[in-house]
């Protein structure tokens, strides 16, 4: 799996996002530890961006393998279970990480 594959999968999951449906600012970086690469999910002024770059002013950083992240966003790996078993590490605001997960699920 490549960074591009994961980013494309996240963009597909987020395709139902309606501009302006999230109020506030959200900046979460996802570091794919097996690839040693990162991408970010940002909502700014109601617009969603998912880009294959690091985000220095992020509110949270999720560290997970690419396979486990794809499982998580597809509902095949519970994020709480992943966190408690050490498959997912979060640095920063856990609330913002949860908001990002809900945004990708359309919730």
Backbone bond lengths (Angstrom), bond angles and torsions (degrees), N, CA, C in turn:
res aa  C-N    CA-C-N  psi(-1)  N-CA   C-N-CA  omega(-1)  CA-C   N-CA-C  phi
1 X - - - 1.455 - - 1.528 108.52 -
2 X 1.316 115.66 138.98 1.458 121.05 -179.89 1.529 110.19 -109.84
3 X 1.323 115.29 165.71 1.462 120.19 175.59 1.529 109.80 -57.68
4 X 1.311 116.66 -42.34 1.464 121.05 -179.81 1.533 111.33 -60.18
5 X 1.343 117.57 -41.12 1.466 121.23 177.40 1.529 111.28 -59.83
6 X 1.333 115.67 -46.16 1.460 120.27 -177.77 1.526 110.32 -66.33
7 X 1.325 117.61 -45.68 1.467 121.22 179.93 1.528 110.20 -60.41
8 X 1.317 117.40 -42.97 1.471 120.55 178.36 1.523 111.31 -62.49
9 X 1.329 116.77 -39.96 1.468 120.44 178.33 1.531 110.62 -63.64
10 X 1.315 116.71 -41.99 1.469 120.85 178.68 1.525 110.16 -65.48
11 X 1.314 116.77 -41.52 1.480 119.76 178.03 1.523 111.18 -61.71
12 X 1.332 117.33 -38.76 1.475 120.52 177.14 1.524 110.43 -63.94
13 X 1.347 116.42 -43.37 1.465 119.89 179.69 1.528 110.92 -63.19
14 X 1.326 116.46 -33.56 1.464 121.23 -176.40 1.528 112.84 -88.91
15 X 1.312 117.52 2.05 1.468 120.87 -175.60 1.530 112.78 -60.40
16 X 1.324 117.20 -25.00 1.468 119.65 -178.89 1.533 112.57 -83.53
17 X 1.340 116.90 -3.80 1.467 120.09 178.99 1.522 109.64 -61.28
18 X 1.326 115.08 130.79 1.455 119.87 177.65 1.522 108.83 -103.19
19 X 1.319 115.36 126.11 1.454 121.20 -177.79 1.521 110.46 -51.37
20 X 1.307 115.74 131.15 1.456 121.40 178.85 1.518 114.21 88.12
21 X 1.334 118.23 -3.88 1.458 119.74 -177.63 1.535 112.46 -77.33
22 X 1.328 117.05 -14.97 1.463 121.08 174.74 1.512 107.70 -112.92
23 X 1.323 115.14 122.40 1.453 119.10 178.64 1.517 108.60 -98.56
24 X 1.283 116.11 139.30 1.454 120.10 -179.45 1.517 111.10 106.86
25 X 1.318 114.12 -170.15 1.451 121.02 -176.73 1.527 108.86 -117.05
26 X 1.322 115.73 137.81 1.460 122.08 179.66 1.518 108.32 -139.59
27 X 1.325 116.92 127.98 1.462 121.31 178.24 1.528 108.40 -143.09
28 X 1.329 115.45 103.45 1.458 121.40 -177.85 1.519 108.91 -123.77
29 X 1.323 114.98 128.65 1.465 120.25 175.95 1.524 108.45 -99.07
30 X 1.322 115.88 141.24 1.455 121.96 174.58 1.518 106.74 -115.47
31 X 1.329 115.72 116.09 1.453 121.21 178.52 1.524 107.74 -99.50
32 X 1.317 115.33 117.81 1.462 121.34 179.78 1.526 107.29 -89.11
33 X 1.328 115.23 101.40 1.456 120.13 -168.87 1.526 113.68 -66.37
34 X 1.326 117.84 -27.80 1.463 119.45 179.01 1.528 111.94 -75.25
35 X 1.327 116.64 -25.05 1.468 121.36 179.96 1.528 111.77 -98.36
36 X 1.335 116.34 -13.38 1.462 122.06 -175.26 1.531 110.74 54.98
37 X 1.349 114.86 41.75 1.461 122.64 179.54 1.523 108.68 -139.02
38 X 1.318 115.53 162.86 1.459 119.93 -177.59 1.520 111.44 -139.19
39 X 1.334 114.15 159.58 1.463 121.45 171.43 1.523 106.49 -143.28
40 X 1.319 115.42 170.82 1.461 117.48 -179.50 1.510 111.94 -134.15
41 X 1.332 113.09 157.87 1.458 123.23 173.11 1.520 104.83 -120.07
42 X 1.334 115.72 124.07 1.460 120.57 -178.36 1.525 109.23 -133.44
43 X 1.322 115.22 139.98 1.461 121.21 168.03 1.519 105.91 -123.43
44 X 1.326 114.23 120.38 1.463 120.77 -179.02 1.523 106.87 -139.01
45 X 1.324 116.40 128.66 1.469 121.83 -177.86 1.529 111.36 54.40
46 X 1.332 115.85 35.74 1.467 121.08 177.76 1.509 114.99 81.08
47 X 1.327 118.46 -4.70 1.467 121.79 -177.20 1.529 110.49 -101.32
48 X 1.320 114.69 133.52 1.458 122.24 -179.43 1.523 110.07 -93.59
49 X 1.336 115.73 133.68 1.461 121.65 175.22 1.527 108.44 -130.95
50 X 1.313 116.01 136.77 1.461 122.71 175.55 1.519 105.55 -130.17
51 X 1.323 115.97 109.74 1.465 119.94 -171.90 1.530 111.84 -131.56
52 X 1.335 116.64 145.10 1.465 121.34 -178.03 1.533 113.10 -83.15
53 X 1.308 115.98 63.35 1.459 121.78 179.93 1.526 108.60 -145.20
54 X 1.328 116.53 161.52 1.454 120.24 172.00 1.526 108.95 -75.21
55 X 1.316 115.66 156.63 1.459 121.73 -178.52 1.522 107.20 -127.10
56 X 1.313 116.59 104.00 1.462 120.88 -173.01 1.520 114.24 -67.90
57 X 1.314 118.94 -34.22 1.467 122.28 -178.11 1.523 111.73 -98.40
58 X 1.299 116.09 35.03 1.474 121.45 -176.93 1.525 111.34 -69.20
59 X 1.324 114.27 157.15 1.457 120.74 176.65 1.529 111.28 -91.33
60 X 1.341 115.54 -24.08 1.459 120.56 178.72 1.527 108.46 -154.47
61 X 1.327 114.37 154.52 1.458 120.97 175.79 1.519 107.53 -130.17
62 X 1.330 116.09 120.67 1.452 121.35 176.06 1.521 107.70 -96.51
63 X 1.324 116.83 130.99 1.463 121.57 178.52 1.517 107.70 -117.13
64 X 1.341 115.22 118.40 1.462 121.48 -172.29 1.528 108.05 -159.87
65 X 1.331 117.78 159.25 1.463 119.30 174.92 1.526 109.01 -75.26
66 X 1.309 116.04 156.81 1.470 120.22 -179.56 1.525 111.01 -61.00
67 X 1.332 117.40 -42.27 1.474 120.58 -179.12 1.525 110.90 -63.12
68 X 1.327 117.13 -44.20 1.462 119.54 -179.84 1.523 111.88 -69.00
69 X 1.334 118.41 -33.82 1.458 119.89 177.98 1.532 110.58 -65.91
70 X 1.323 116.47 -43.24 1.466 119.83 178.28 1.531 110.07 -62.78
71 X 1.326 117.35 -41.98 1.467 120.32 176.51 1.528 110.14 -59.98
72 X 1.321 116.77 -42.38 1.453 121.58 -177.54 1.528 111.58 -63.52
73 X 1.338 117.23 -47.62 1.470 118.03 -177.25 1.528 112.21 -72.61
74 X 1.333 116.63 -16.91 1.466 120.41 176.88 1.527 112.30 -96.32
75 X 1.335 117.15 8.36 1.454 121.16 176.34 1.515 114.87 77.06
76 X 1.320 118.42 14.11 1.459 121.22 -179.18 1.529 112.74 -98.36
77 X 1.331 116.38 -4.93 1.462 122.37 175.84 1.517 106.88 -140.28
78 X 1.322 116.03 118.72 1.453 121.94 179.16 1.525 109.35 -69.67
79 X 1.322 117.14 129.38 1.459 120.88 -175.92 1.533 112.36 -64.88
80 X 1.336 117.86 -36.24 1.463 120.46 178.34 1.528 109.75 -66.46
81 X 1.315 116.50 -43.21 1.462 120.57 177.67 1.527 110.55 -63.59
82 X 1.324 116.75 -42.65 1.469 120.71 178.41 1.524 110.34 -60.76
83 X 1.322 116.77 -40.13 1.462 121.33 -179.92 1.533 111.22 -67.76
84 X 1.331 115.91 -47.27 1.466 119.49 -176.27 1.528 112.63 -71.18
85 X 1.310 117.95 -22.99 1.468 120.61 178.68 1.525 112.39 -95.55
86 X 1.333 117.00 1.96 1.458 120.66 176.36 1.517 115.14 84.61
87 X 1.327 117.64 5.38 1.469 120.28 177.51 1.516 111.69 -76.38
88 X 1.333 116.12 -20.63 1.458 123.35 -180.00 1.523 108.04 -129.82
89 X 1.318 115.58 127.67 1.461 120.55 174.31 1.518 107.30 -117.42
90 X 1.325 116.01 141.75 1.464 120.86 -179.19 1.522 108.54 -125.90
91 X 1.310 114.56 127.03 1.460 121.61 175.96 1.524 106.49 -114.16
92 X 1.316 116.30 119.38 1.458 119.34 -179.97 1.519 111.77 113.98
93 X 1.313 115.95 -149.41 1.458 124.48 -173.53 1.526 111.02 -78.67
94 X 1.329 116.32 105.24 1.465 121.12 -179.22 1.531 110.13 -64.11
95 X 1.320 117.12 -32.72 1.468 120.56 178.03 1.518 111.96 -60.88
96 X 1.344 117.00 -41.73 1.470 120.56 178.83 1.531 110.49 -68.17
97 X 1.324 116.97 -35.60 1.468 120.32 176.57 1.527 110.21 -63.22
98 X 1.332 116.25 -40.41 1.466 121.23 177.99 1.525 110.75 -66.67
99 X 1.325 117.32 -41.23 1.464 120.89 177.73 1.528 110.66 -60.75
100 X 1.339 116.92 -40.96 1.455 120.82 178.57 1.528 110.17 -62.88
101 X 1.317 117.19 -43.55 1.470 121.12 179.50 1.522 110.45 -61.72
102 X 1.334 117.02 -43.35 1.469 120.99 178.72 1.520 111.47 -65.25
103 X 1.318 116.73 -37.00 1.459 121.52 178.70 1.535 109.95 -61.88
104 X 1.327 116.98 -42.88 1.456 120.55 -179.12 1.522 111.87 -69.98
105 X 1.337 116.79 -27.10 1.458 120.60 178.35 1.526 111.42 -83.98
106 X 1.330 115.61 -4.31 1.463 119.45 -179.85 1.516 112.53 82.86
107 X 1.333 116.03 16.09 1.473 119.10 -176.99 1.418 112.90 -107.83
